[in-house]
Amino acid sequence: VLSLCCEACKKVIFHVPSELEAGTLVGRVDLKECLQSAEIISSSDGNFKILEDGSVYTTSAVSLSAEKKTFTILLKDIQEHVQKKIYVSLVEEEKRKTRHARDTVLKRTKRRWGPIPSVMIENSLGPFPLQIQQVQSDTAQNYTIYYSASGPGIDQDPKGLFYIERETGNIFATRAVDREQYPSFQIICFATTPDGYSPEVPLVHTIRIEDDNDNAPYFTQDFFEFSVPENSKPGVLVGKMIAEDRDEPFTLHTKLKYRIVSQDPSLPPAFSLHGDTGVITVSSPQLDREMVSRYNLLVEVRDMAGQPFGLCSTGTAVILIEDTNDNAPSFKQTQYETRVEENRVNVEILRLSVIDLDEPGSPGSGAVYEIIRGNDDRSFEITTDKNTNEGILCVVKGLDYESAKQRILVIAVNNEAPYMLAPHSQQLSQSTSSVTVHILDVDEGPVFKPCHLRIDVKECEEIGTIIGRYLAEDPETGNSEGICYRIPPGQCNWISIDEKSGEVRTVKVLDRDVGEMRRGQCNITVLAIDRNGKTGTGTIQVVIQPGNKNYPRIAKTDYIMCRDRKPICLTAEDGDDSPYSTPFVYRITDRSLASLWKITQHNDNSVYLSPKGDIPFGIYDIPISVIDNGGKAGENHVTVNFCDCVTPTECGMIRAGPAGNVTLGVWAILAMILGSLLLLLILITICGCCGSGVMHRHVTDDCANHNLIISNTEAPGEEVMDHNIIPLQNTSDQGGYGIKTGDQQTFEMVKGRGQTLESVKGGGHQTLGSVKEGGGQAVMDTCRYSYSEWHNFTHPRLGEKVHLCRQDEEQKHSEDYLLSYNYEGKGSLAGSVGCCSDQHEEEALDFLDQLEPKFRTLAETCVKR
């Protein structure tokens, strides 16, 4: 915990108006009198702030309603652990008695408290102290005023440079000032009464230091380095020398002038210097790097606009002359001779040297050699050695002594960069040199002529067909006597070569669709051996030429055409390559069908097939011949089902052709026999599981389409057991299964494979079949279904029927179909309203007697009266 020793230092009273605005100077307190080094200065009243010089200002509007206001200034020195307090009292000015001899206060306009800025000459010689200004307050006529000041040069660095007399307000300088270090000072002047009251606002006074030409100009670099291409025209910019002066800008002390003092080498003068900007330009058109590659300029800069009494300094400019290609290379020798053995390749035979006056290593001196004569067969090649700039002559193709015993070459040399000539100079000439190459004779092996032979073979040629002949010659004798031929192993075995005659034959059928022959070509190396055992090699390139071996065929032959008679696009395929494939020619070979149908060209391999006019609906088998570009014709049969439909799906698939054209395989026949046996076994099993000797009429799933449905009866109400199936309610106490005696119609479920719900008429449990046959045999209770069995049987079948009802002819969902509704709770305990009616006559079948004649037959088939 930091504990500070706090004690009251002094009390200060300020006489101020009763109303103080924000930012008003109240007065000034001498803080150093209480504490020399106060690190923290604070006020106990937030309406006042204290500056470091002791000035007290208001932070907001203050009203002295109690005629007196006090607050405390707290000073803290944390390092010395000292704390001081200054008590400040504010008293209204009107109630304060005058403490001085004057009884009358004169109000005058302030004229002397704001003097113009002071000026002090830089490096002044004195005498010191030197008075530079006086500040006075007009309130000195009414008060005893003491003057003080603070700021740079007084109590801030450079301390002690200025001071102000307390009684007079005269400002003095104690020593000379350097303007480059301190161009001006801003000090704050105070006017206070002996009791600390400040009748004047602190005055900010500026002391400007007037410049003296005490600094010579200097260049920003020790030396400047520039470059300019040789042969540059006069006026070309070389560079700019920059100098600075620390004296006051925009005065004669900083107005600089440049001039060239000397040039090395001195003659001829090559450059000029702009006096005001320091820009160096070319003045001579004869800058030649080969003569002078570097210039040194001594440049002087002087202030005071170059007047003799101005200060000056010098700098150096180094100007390098850049090389341009203004000199052509030339050979050191104009003739060369060399030797080389015949058949030698990629061997260096000669080096050529050149002289170039341009700068070594630059594009202007880099040599580029070229053989301009004697190398028509391109047996020679010349390159440049980048290290030595020499030309390297090499043999890249074997030379033949028997053809020529020597070769004479003419070689020229140029530079990499284009020539840049000086003004009014002559055109440069190209240097050339001749090289004589002597060829030495060497005993060599046989040589194939040509060394690479191409043999074209038609596809699918017979084995042993002679496809060519490949011979080699002895260079010494010029004939093929005593040379035998051989094909080394490990190559594609398409051909063979006769050892004596050099005839080339096929050893297999060359088919581009088989194995390695898909590439269509093969390179085979052949050896030629003379009597001395020397060998030569040659290459045979066997190229398989495509043949017309495939018939064009139509890819798809079965189509359905609806009544809109949209043309059918027929596309043919051919396994051959060009020129034995497209374009195809289509023709209808049957004359009668050609009168009904027409073919329209689409592109090279497709046509459109369409009827010529109105033709009857039916299935048409149209024979069409397709001829490829090689003349090979393929017969095709296109089957078109011209159907009275809107979409092809309405007509289904095209039926198969005559039975005589269909051949079944062994596996197909066996599958048919096994399927028939399996179907027979299933039927026997179904019949054996029936278990009952009574024959019942089976009602199919679509019986609603063949039976008369009674819909105007109101039988007793039913209890809904499921949202899809409505079971019958037991209406008797006899323990029956949905049976009601009398003439009412009842329904029952009869067990038996494949049997469904049947209608019973009469007083006993008789099926419709038994009634029709006149029998009155009742059905046993063991043959009836329970509700769950009936639900399991009927639910999937009804669902299938409803699903089919939802679709239209195009297998799309229809808008009007049977909707399923959710279960809505149990039925009412009151039962069905059907029990309220005793009109059983409504369920009788007497209405059948009033049917129209066309319905009587239907009624007789449904109900036996």
Secondary structure in CASP SS format (residue, H / E / C, confidence):
PFRMAT SS
TARGET T0000
AUTHOR 0000-0000-0000
METHOD secondary structure of the structure
MODEL  1
V C 1.00
L C 1.00
S C 1.00
L C 1.00
C E 1.00
C E 1.00
E E 1.00
A E 1.00
C E 1.00
K E 1.00
K E 1.00
V E 1.00
I E 1.00
F E 1.00
H E 1.00
V E 1.00
P C 1.00
S C 1.00
E E 1.00
L E 1.00
E C 1.00
A C 1.00
G C 1.00
T C 1.00
L E 1.00
V E 1.00
G E 1.00
R E 1.00
V C 1.00
D C 1.00
L C 1.00
K C 1.00
E C 1.00
C C 1.00
L C 1.00
Q C 1.00
S C 1.00
A C 1.00
E C 1.00
I E 1.00
I E 1.00
S E 1.00
S E 1.00
S C 1.00
D C 1.00
G C 1.00
N C 1.00
F E 1.00
K E 1.00
I E 1.00
L C 1.00
E C 1.00
D C 1.00
G C 1.00
S E 1.00
V E 1.00
Y E 1.00
T E 1.00
T C 1.00
S C 1.00
A C 1.00
V E 1.00
S E 1.00
L C 1.00
S C 1.00
A C 1.00
E C 1.00
K E 1.00
K E 1.00
T E 1.00
F E 1.00
T E 1.00
I E 1.00
L E 1.00
L E 1.00
K E 1.00
D E 1.00
I C 1.00
Q C 1.00
E C 1.00
H C 1.00
V E 1.00
Q E 1.00
K E 1.00
K E 1.00
I E 1.00
Y E 1.00
V E 1.00
S E 1.00
L E 1.00
V E 1.00
E E 1.00
E C 1.00
E C 1.00
K C 1.00
R C 1.00
K C 1.00
T C 1.00
R C 1.00
H C 1.00
A C 1.00
R C 1.00
D C 1.00
T C 1.00
V C 1.00
L C 1.00
K C 1.00
R C 1.00
T C 1.00
K C 1.00
R C 1.00
R C 1.00
W C 1.00
G C 1.00
P C 1.00
I C 1.00
P C 1.00
S E 1.00
V E 1.00
M E 1.00
I E 1.00
E C 1.00
N C 1.00
S C 1.00
L C 1.00
G C 1.00
P C 1.00
F C 1.00
P C 1.00
L E 1.00
Q E 1.00
I E 1.00
Q E 1.00
Q E 1.00
V C 1.00
Q C 1.00
S C 1.00
D H 1.00
T H 1.00
A H 1.00
Q H 1.00
N C 1.00
Y C 1.00
T C 1.00
I C 1.00
Y E 1.00
Y E 1.00
S E 1.00
A E 1.00
S E 1.00
G C 1.00
P E 1.00
G C 1.00
I C 1.00
D C 1.00
Q E 1.00
D C 1.00
P C 1.00
K C 1.00
G C 1.00
L C 1.00
F E 1.00
Y E 1.00
I E 1.00
E C 1.00
R C 1.00
E C 1.00
T C 1.00
G C 1.00
N E 1.00
I E 1.00
F E 1.00
A E 1.00
T C 1.00
R C 1.00
A C 1.00
V C 1.00
D C 1.00
R C 1.00
E C 1.00
Q C 1.00
Y C 1.00
P C 1.00
S E 1.00
F E 1.00
Q E 1.00
I E 1.00
I E 1.00
C E 1.00
F E 1.00
A E 1.00
T E 1.00
T C 1.00
P C 1.00
D C 1.00
G C 1.00
Y E 1.00
S C 1.00
P C 1.00
E C 1.00
V C 1.00
P C 1.00
L E 1.00
V E 1.00
H E 1.00
T E 1.00
I E 1.00
R E 1.00
I E 1.00
E E 1.00
D C 1.00
D C 1.00
N C 1.00
D C 1.00
N C 1.00
A C 1.00
P C 1.00
Y E 1.00
F E 1.00
T C 1.00
Q C 1.00
D C 1.00
F E 1.00
F E 1.00
E E 1.00
F E 1.00
S E 1.00
V E 1.00
P E 1.00
E C 1.00
N C 1.00
S C 1.00
K C 1.00
P C 1.00
G C 1.00
V C 1.00
L E 1.00
V E 1.00
G E 1.00
K E 1.00
M C 1.00
I C 1.00
A E 1.00
E E 1.00
D C 1.00
R C 1.00
D C 1.00
E C 1.00
P C 1.00
F C 1.00
T C 1.00
L H 1.00
H H 1.00
T H 1.00
K C 1.00
L C 1.00
K E 1.00
Y E 1.00
R E 1.00
I E 1.00
V E 1.00
S E 1.00
Q E 1.00
D E 1.00
P C 1.00
S C 1.00
L C 1.00
P C 1.00
P C 1.00
A C 1.00
F E 1.00
S E 1.00
L E 1.00
H C 1.00
G C 1.00
D C 1.00
T C 1.00
G C 1.00
V E 1.00
I E 1.00
T E 1.00
V E 1.00
S C 1.00
S C 1.00
P C 1.00
Q C 1.00
L C 1.00
D C 1.00
R C 1.00
E C 1.00
M C 1.00
V C 1.00
S C 1.00
R E 1.00
Y E 1.00
N E 1.00
L E 1.00
L E 1.00
V E 1.00
E E 1.00
V E 1.00
R E 1.00
D C 1.00
M H 1.00
A H 1.00
G H 1.00
Q C 1.00
P C 1.00
F C 1.00
G C 1.00
L C 1.00
C E 1.00
S E 1.00
T E 1.00
G E 1.00
T E 1.00
A E 1.00
V E 1.00
I E 1.00
L E 1.00
I E 1.00
E E 1.00
D C 1.00
T C 1.00
N C 1.00
D C 1.00
N C 1.00
A C 1.00
P C 1.00
S E 1.00
F E 1.00
K C 1.00
Q C 1.00
T C 1.00
Q E 1.00
Y E 1.00
E E 1.00
T E 1.00
R E 1.00
V E 1.00
E E 1.00
E C 1.00
N C 1.00
R C 1.00
V C 1.00
N C 1.00
V E 1.00
E E 1.00
I E 1.00
L E 1.00
R E 1.00
L E 1.00
S C 1.00
V E 1.00
I E 1.00
D C 1.00
L C 1.00
D C 1.00
E C 1.00
P C 1.00
G C 1.00
S C 1.00
P C 1.00
G C 1.00
S C 1.00
G C 1.00
A E 1.00
V E 1.00
Y E 1.00
E E 1.00
I E 1.00
I E 1.00
R E 1.00
G C 1.00
N C 1.00
D C 1.00
D C 1.00
R C 1.00
S C 1.00
F E 1.00
E E 1.00
I E 1.00
T E 1.00
T E 1.00
D C 1.00
K C 1.00
N C 1.00
T C 1.00
N C 1.00
E C 1.00
G E 1.00
I E 1.00
L E 1.00
C E 1.00
V E 1.00
V C 1.00
K C 1.00
G C 1.00
L C 1.00
D C 1.00
Y C 1.00
E C 1.00
S C 1.00
A C 1.00
K C 1.00
Q E 1.00
R E 1.00
I E 1.00
L E 1.00
V E 1.00
I E 1.00
A E 1.00
V E 1.00
N E 1.00
N E 1.00
E C 1.00
A C 1.00
P C 1.00
Y C 1.00
M C 1.00
L C 1.00
A C 1.00
P C 1.00
H C 1.00
S C 1.00
Q C 1.00
Q C 1.00
L C 1.00
S C 1.00
Q C 1.00
S E 1.00
T E 1.00
S E 1.00
S E 1.00
V E 1.00
T E 1.00
V E 1.00
H E 1.00
I E 1.00
L E 1.00
D C 1.00
V C 1.00
D C 1.00
E C 1.00
G C 1.00
P C 1.00
V E 1.00
F E 1.00
K C 1.00
P C 1.00
C C 1.00
H E 1.00
L E 1.00
R E 1.00
I E 1.00
D E 1.00
V E 1.00
K E 1.00
E C 1.00
C C 1.00
E C 1.00
E C 1.00
I C 1.00
G C 1.00
T C 1.00
I E 1.00
I E 1.00
G E 1.00
R E 1.00
Y C 1.00
L C 1.00
A E 1.00
E E 1.00
D C 1.00
P C 1.00
E C 1.00
T C 1.00
G C 1.00
N C 1.00
S C 1.00
E C 1.00
G C 1.00
I C 1.00
C E 1.00
Y E 1.00
R E 1.00
I C 1.00
P C 1.00
P C 1.00
G C 1.00
Q C 1.00
C C 1.00
N C 1.00
W C 1.00
I E 1.00
S E 1.00
I E 1.00
D C 1.00
E C 1.00
K C 1.00
S C 1.00
G C 1.00
E E 1.00
V E 1.00
R E 1.00
T E 1.00
V C 1.00
K C 1.00
V C 1.00
L C 1.00
D C 1.00
R C 1.00
D C 1.00
V C 1.00
G H 1.00
E H 1.00
M H 1.00
R H 1.00
R H 1.00
G C 1.00
Q E 1.00
C E 1.00
N E 1.00
I E 1.00
T E 1.00
V E 1.00
L E 1.00
A E 1.00
I E 1.00
D C 1.00
R C 1.00
N C 1.00
G C 1.00
K C 1.00
T E 1.00
G E 1.00
T E 1.00
G E 1.00
T E 1.00
I E 1.00
Q E 1.00
V E 1.00
V E 1.00
I E 1.00
Q E 1.00
P C 1.00
G C 1.00
N C 1.00
K C 1.00
N C 1.00
Y C 1.00
P C 1.00
R E 1.00
I E 1.00
A C 1.00
K C 1.00
T C 1.00
D E 1.00
Y E 1.00
I E 1.00
M E 1.00
C C 1.00
R C 1.00
D C 1.00
R C 1.00
K C 1.00
P C 1.00
I E 1.00
C E 1.00
L E 1.00
T E 1.00
A E 1.00
E E 1.00
D C 1.00
G C 1.00
D C 1.00
D C 1.00
S C 1.00
P C 1.00
Y C 1.00
S C 1.00
T C 1.00
P C 1.00
F C 1.00
V E 1.00
Y E 1.00
R E 1.00
I E 1.00
T C 1.00
D C 1.00
R H 1.00
S H 1.00
L H 1.00
A H 1.00
S C 1.00
L C 1.00
W E 1.00
K E 1.00
I E 1.00
T E 1.00
Q E 1.00
H C 1.00
N C 1.00
D C 1.00
N C 1.00
S E 1.00
V E 1.00
Y E 1.00
L E 1.00
S E 1.00
P E 1.00
K C 1.00
G C 1.00
D C 1.00
I C 1.00
P C 1.00
F C 1.00
G E 1.00
I E 1.00
Y E 1.00
D E 1.00
I E 1.00
P E 1.00
I E 1.00
S E 1.00
V E 1.00
I E 1.00
D C 1.00
N C 1.00
G C 1.00
G C 1.00
K C 1.00
A E 1.00
G E 1.00
E E 1.00
N E 1.00
H E 1.00
V E 1.00
T E 1.00
V E 1.00
N E 1.00
F E 1.00
C C 1.00
D C 1.00
C C 1.00
V C 1.00
T C 1.00
P H 1.00
T H 1.00
E H 1.00
C C 1.00
G C 1.00
M C 1.00
I C 1.00
R C 1.00
A C 1.00
G C 1.00
P C 1.00
A H 1.00
G H 1.00
N H 1.00
V C 1.00
T C 1.00
L C 1.00
G C 1.00
V H 1.00
W H 1.00
A H 1.00
I H 1.00
L H 1.00
A H 1.00
M H 1.00
I H 1.00
L H 1.00
G H 1.00
S H 1.00
L H 1.00
L H 1.00
L H 1.00
L H 1.00
L H 1.00
I H 1.00
L H 1.00
I H 1.00
T H 1.00
I H 1.00
C H 1.00
G H 1.00
C C 1.00
C C 1.00
G C 1.00
S C 1.00
G C 1.00
V C 1.00
M C 1.00
H C 1.00
R C 1.00
H C 1.00
V C 1.00
T C 1.00
D C 1.00
D C 1.00
C H 1.00
A H 1.00
N H 1.00
H C 1.00
N C 1.00
L C 1.00
I C 1.00
I C 1.00
S C 1.00
N C 1.00
T C 1.00
E C 1.00
A C 1.00
P C 1.00
G C 1.00
E C 1.00
E C 1.00
V C 1.00
M C 1.00
D C 1.00
H C 1.00
N C 1.00
I C 1.00
I C 1.00
P C 1.00
L C 1.00
Q C 1.00
N C 1.00
T C 1.00
S C 1.00
D C 1.00
Q C 1.00
G C 1.00
G C 1.00
Y C 1.00
G C 1.00
I C 1.00
K C 1.00
T C 1.00
G C 1.00
D C 1.00
Q C 1.00
Q C 1.00
T E 1.00
F E 1.00
E E 1.00
M C 1.00
V E 1.00
K C 1.00
G C 1.00
R C 1.00
G C 1.00
Q C 1.00
T C 1.00
L C 1.00
E E 1.00
S E 1.00
V E 1.00
K C 1.00
G C 1.00
G C 1.00
G C 1.00
H C 1.00
Q C 1.00
T C 1.00
L H 1.00
G H 1.00
S H 1.00
V H 1.00
K H 1.00
E C 1.00
G C 1.00
G C 1.00
G C 1.00
Q C 1.00
A C 1.00
V C 1.00
M C 1.00
D H 1.00
T H 1.00
C H 1.00
R E 1.00
Y C 1.00
S C 1.00
Y H 1.00
S H 1.00
E H 1.00
W H 1.00
H H 1.00
N H 1.00
F H 1.00
T H 1.00
H H 1.00
P H 1.00
R H 1.00
L H 1.00
G H 1.00
E H 1.00
K H 1.00
V H 1.00
H H 1.00
L H 1.00
C H 1.00
R C 1.00
Q E 1.00
D C 1.00
E C 1.00
E C 1.00
Q C 1.00
K C 1.00
H E 1.00
S C 1.00
E C 1.00
D C 1.00
Y C 1.00
L C 1.00
L C 1.00
S C 1.00
Y C 1.00
N C 1.00
Y C 1.00
E C 1.00
G C 1.00
K C 1.00
G C 1.00
S C 1.00
L C 1.00
A C 1.00
G C 1.00
S C 1.00
V H 1.00
G H 1.00
C H 1.00
C H 1.00
S C 1.00
D C 1.00
Q C 1.00
H H 1.00
E H 1.00
E H 1.00
E H 1.00
A C 1.00
L C 1.00
D H 1.00
F H 1.00
L H 1.00
D H 1.00
Q H 1.00
L C 1.00
E C 1.00
P H 1.00
K H 1.00
F H 1.00
R H 1.00
T H 1.00
L H 1.00
A H 1.00
E H 1.00
T H 1.00
C H 1.00
V C 1.00
K C 1.00
R C 1.00
END
